[in-house]
Amino acid sequence: MQKIIPHLWFDKEADEATKFYMSLKNNNLLQKSYLDNPRGTVQ
């Protein structure tokens, strides 16, 4: 059976969402947080 890894995307308020998930008792739900949103063109 394959492992399911959910991905949450926030356009706004990502810092608040990160703090919320880290405040949960089972805080191993959040493993990585990327606050930078790279922008540019693809060639």
The first five atom37 places (N, CA, C, CB, O) and aatype in JSON, in Angstrom:
{
  "aatype": [12, 5, 11, 9, 9, 14, 8, 10, 17, 13, 3, 11, 6, 0, 3, 6, 0, 16, 11, 13, 18, 12, 15, 10, 11, 2, 2, 2, 10, 10, 5, 11, 15, 18, 10, 3, 2, 14, 1, 7, 16, 19, 5],
  "atom_mask": [
    [1, 1, 1, 1, 1],
    [1, 1, 1, 1, 1],
    [1, 1, 1, 1, 1],
    [1, 1, 1, 1, 1],
    [1, 1, 1, 1, 1],
    [1, 1, 1, 1, 1],
    [1, 1, 1, 1, 1],
    [1, 1, 1, 1, 1],
    [1, 1, 1, 1, 1],
    [1, 1, 1, 1, 1],
    [1, 1, 1, 1, 1],
    [1, 1, 1, 1, 1],
    [1, 1, 1, 1, 1],
    [1, 1, 1, 1, 1],
    [1, 1, 1, 1, 1],
    [1, 1, 1, 1, 1],
    [1, 1, 1, 1, 1],
    [1, 1, 1, 1, 1],
    [1, 1, 1, 1, 1],
    [1, 1, 1, 1, 1],
    [1, 1, 1, 1, 1],
    [1, 1, 1, 1, 1],
    [1, 1, 1, 1, 1],
    [1, 1, 1, 1, 1],
    [1, 1, 1, 1, 1],
    [1, 1, 1, 1, 1],
    [1, 1, 1, 1, 1],
    [1, 1, 1, 1, 1],
    [1, 1, 1, 1, 1],
    [1, 1, 1, 1, 1],
    [1, 1, 1, 1, 1],
    [1, 1, 1, 1, 1],
    [1, 1, 1, 1, 1],
    [1, 1, 1, 1, 1],
    [1, 1, 1, 1, 1],
    [1, 1, 1, 1, 1],
    [1, 1, 1, 1, 1],
    [1, 1, 1, 1, 1],
    [1, 1, 1, 1, 1],
    [1, 1, 1, 0, 1],
    [1, 1, 1, 1, 1],
    [1, 1, 1, 1, 1],
    [1, 1, 1, 1, 1]
  ],
  "atom_positions": [
    [[0.84, -1.17, 0.0], [0.0, 0.0, 0.0], [0.89, 1.24, 0.0], [-0.96, -0.01, 1.22], [1.87, 1.32, 0.74]],
    [[0.54, 2.21, -0.83], [1.32, 3.43, -0.9], [0.94, 4.38, 0.23], [1.13, 4.12, -2.26], [-0.2, 4.4, 0.69]],
    [[1.92, 5.15, 0.66], [1.71, 6.13, 1.71], [1.13, 7.4, 1.09], [3.04, 6.43, 2.45], [1.61, 7.87, 0.06]],
    [[0.11, 7.97, 1.72], [-0.5, 9.21, 1.25], [0.15, 10.37, 1.99], [-2.05, 9.2, 1.47], [0.19, 10.39, 3.22]],
    [[0.65, 11.33, 1.23], [1.27, 12.52, 1.81], [0.48, 13.74, 1.34], [2.78, 12.64, 1.42], [0.62, 14.15, 0.19]],
    [[-0.35, 14.33, 2.21], [-1.13, 15.5, 1.8], [-0.25, 16.73, 1.65], [-2.24, 15.77, 2.81], [0.8, 16.85, 2.28]],
    [[-0.69, 17.63, 0.8], [0.03, 18.88, 0.54], [-0.97, 20.01, 0.7], [0.68, 18.89, -0.9], [-2.01, 20.02, 0.04]],
    [[-0.67, 20.96, 1.56], [-1.54, 22.11, 1.76], [-0.89, 23.33, 1.13], [-1.82, 22.35, 3.27], [0.3, 23.59, 1.32]],
    [[-1.69, 24.08, 0.38], [-1.18, 25.28, -0.29], [-1.99, 26.46, 0.2], [-1.26, 25.14, -1.85], [-3.22, 26.44, 0.18]],
    [[-1.29, 27.5, 0.65], [-1.94, 28.72, 1.12], [-1.38, 29.9, 0.34], [-1.74, 28.92, 2.65], [-0.17, 30.12, 0.34]],
    [[-2.26, 30.65, -0.33], [-1.82, 31.86, -1.02], [-1.64, 33.0, -0.03], [-2.82, 32.26, -2.11], [-0.81, 33.89, -0.23]],
    [[-2.42, 32.98, 1.04], [-2.35, 34.0, 2.08], [-2.41, 33.3, 3.43], [-3.5, 35.05, 1.93], [-2.92, 32.19, 3.55]],
    [[-1.89, 33.97, 4.43], [-1.96, 33.5, 5.82], [-1.28, 32.16, 6.05], [-3.39, 33.4, 6.24], [-1.72, 31.38, 6.89]],
    [[-0.22, 31.88, 5.32], [0.51, 30.62, 5.5], [1.17, 30.56, 6.87], [1.56, 30.45, 4.39], [1.24, 29.5, 7.48]],
    [[1.67, 31.69, 7.34], [2.33, 31.71, 8.65], [1.34, 31.35, 9.75], [2.96, 33.09, 8.92], [1.67, 30.6, 10.67]],
    [[0.12, 31.9, 9.68], [-0.9, 31.58, 10.67], [-1.29, 30.11, 10.61], [-2.14, 32.46, 10.46], [-1.48, 29.47, 11.64]],
    [[-1.4, 29.56, 9.4], [-1.73, 28.14, 9.26], [-0.62, 27.27, 9.83], [-1.96, 27.79, 7.77], [-0.9, 26.26, 10.48]],
    [[0.63, 27.65, 9.6], [1.76, 26.9, 10.15], [1.71, 26.9, 11.67], [3.09, 27.49, 9.65], [1.9, 25.85, 12.3]],
    [[1.47, 28.05, 12.25], [1.39, 28.14, 13.71], [0.24, 27.3, 14.26], [1.22, 29.61, 14.15], [0.37, 26.68, 15.32]],
    [[-0.89, 27.28, 13.54], [-2.03, 26.47, 13.98], [-1.68, 24.99, 13.98], [-3.25, 26.72, 13.08], [-1.9, 24.3, 14.97]],
    [[-1.13, 24.49, 12.89], [-0.8, 23.07, 12.8], [0.29, 22.68, 13.81], [-0.35, 22.71, 11.39], [0.28, 21.56, 14.33]],
    [[1.22, 23.59, 14.09], [2.25, 23.3, 15.07], [1.7, 23.32, 16.5], [3.4, 24.3, 14.95], [2.27, 22.7, 17.39]],
    [[0.58, 24.02, 16.72], [0.0, 24.09, 18.06], [-0.82, 22.85, 18.41], [-0.88, 25.32, 18.17], [-1.17, 22.65, 19.57]],
    [[-1.11, 22.02, 17.43], [-1.88, 20.81, 17.7], [-1.08, 19.83, 18.55], [-2.31, 20.14, 16.38], [0.15, 19.81, 18.5]],
    [[-1.77, 19.04, 19.32], [-1.09, 18.1, 20.21], [-0.24, 17.11, 19.42], [-2.11, 17.34, 21.07], [0.88, 16.79, 19.83]],
    [[-0.75, 16.64, 18.31], [0.0, 15.72, 17.45], [0.71, 16.56, 16.39], [-0.96, 14.64, 16.79], [0.36, 16.51, 15.21]],
    [[1.71, 17.32, 16.8], [2.32, 18.3, 15.9], [3.26, 17.69, 14.87], [3.07, 19.3, 16.7], [3.95, 18.44, 14.17]],
    [[3.32, 16.38, 14.75], [4.13, 15.79, 13.69], [3.38, 15.81, 12.35], [4.53, 14.35, 14.06], [3.86, 15.24, 11.37]],
    [[2.21, 16.45, 12.31], [1.47, 16.59, 11.06], [2.21, 17.49, 10.08], [0.07, 17.15, 11.33], [2.13, 17.3, 8.87]],
    [[2.93, 18.45, 10.61], [3.63, 19.41, 9.76], [5.11, 19.06, 9.76], [3.41, 20.87, 10.25], [5.77, 19.08, 10.8]],
    [[5.63, 18.74, 8.59], [7.04, 18.37, 8.49], [7.87, 19.46, 7.83], [7.18, 17.09, 7.72], [9.03, 19.65, 8.18]],
    [[7.29, 20.19, 6.87], [8.01, 21.25, 6.18], [7.09, 22.42, 5.93], [8.61, 20.73, 4.86], [5.88, 22.25, 5.75]],
    [[7.67, 23.6, 5.91], [6.91, 24.8, 5.6], [7.77, 25.68, 4.71], [6.49, 25.56, 6.9], [8.9, 26.03, 5.05]],
    [[7.23, 26.03, 3.57], [7.93, 26.91, 2.63], [7.14, 28.2, 2.53], [8.11, 26.24, 1.23], [6.01, 28.2, 2.04]],
    [[7.72, 29.29, 2.98], [7.02, 30.57, 2.95], [7.34, 31.38, 1.71], [7.35, 31.36, 4.19], [6.63, 32.34, 1.41]],
    [[8.38, 31.02, 0.99], [8.76, 31.76, -0.2], [7.97, 31.23, -1.39], [10.28, 31.65, -0.46], [7.83, 30.02, -1.57]],
    [[7.46, 32.13, -2.19], [6.71, 31.76, -3.39], [7.5, 32.24, -4.6], [5.26, 32.37, -3.37], [7.39, 33.41, -4.98]],
    [[8.29, 31.37, -5.21], [9.1, 31.81, -6.35], [8.23, 32.22, -7.53], [10.06, 30.7, -6.77], [7.23, 31.58, -7.83]],
    [[8.63, 33.28, -8.18], [7.9, 33.78, -9.34], [8.87, 33.95, -10.49], [7.18, 35.12, -9.02], [10.07, 34.13, -10.29]],
    [[8.35, 33.88, -11.66], [9.19, 34.05, -12.84], [8.54, 33.39, -14.04], [0.0, 0.0, 0.0], [7.4, 32.93, -13.97]],
    [[9.27, 33.35, -15.12], [8.75, 32.73, -16.33], [9.44, 31.39, -16.56], [8.96, 33.66, -17.55], [10.56, 31.16, -16.1]],
    [[8.76, 30.53, -17.26], [9.29, 29.21, -17.59], [9.69, 29.23, -19.05], [8.26, 28.08, -17.3], [8.94, 29.68, -19.91]],
    [[10.88, 28.73, -19.33], [11.35, 28.72, -20.72], [11.45, 27.31, -21.22], [12.69, 29.42, -20.85], [11.82, 27.1, -22.37]]
  ]
}
